[in-house]
Amino acid sequence: MNRLLVLGGARSGKSRYAQQRIEAFDGKLVYIATAQALDQEMADRVAQHQADRGGRWRTVEAPIDLPDAIQQTGASCDAILVDCLTLWLSNLILAGHDVAVATSALHTILADCSIPIALVANEVGLGIVPENGLARRFRDEAGRLNQTVASACEEVSFLAAGLAIRLK
């Protein structure tokens, strides 16, 4: 595995699966976090994730500049875990960034990435059509982002109930 995309719903086991896959590699591991702890509940989640990873991991926060973070950290580590693309997309949309440009930059960086990298994303398009424009835009952009990242990855897995189904 060089590039792995892990998709699934909320609490499906995506992050745990991706972490286990990356921890199989020797050397220095980097966790690129896209979440922002804007409230106490999210701060608690972040702290729990960090505790679960242990001391082998170095954390890099990249709520917006994910392609740059991958490029910068790739030179100083042996494997990368990005968690999660869906939060990154939310951050881009809410900050008014051009999602298509950011997605293209991510695709380019992934194509050039020479170390193992796993990326986690939610599959949000399996439910009903959202009732408002922002939610529909988010769902559509998430689908396009997942397709673009999947095209740059050698392996894509879908998680449901903690079980992985290999798609590619």
PyMOL commands that set and color helices and strands:
alter all, ss='L'
color gray80, all
select helices_A, chain A and resi 14-23+40-53+66-74+85-94+99-112+133-152
alter helices_A, ss='H'
color red, helices_A
select strands_A, chain A and resi 3-8+29-33+57-61+79-83+117-122+155-160+163-166
alter strands_A, ss='S'
color yellow, strands_A
deselect
rebuild
show_as cartoon
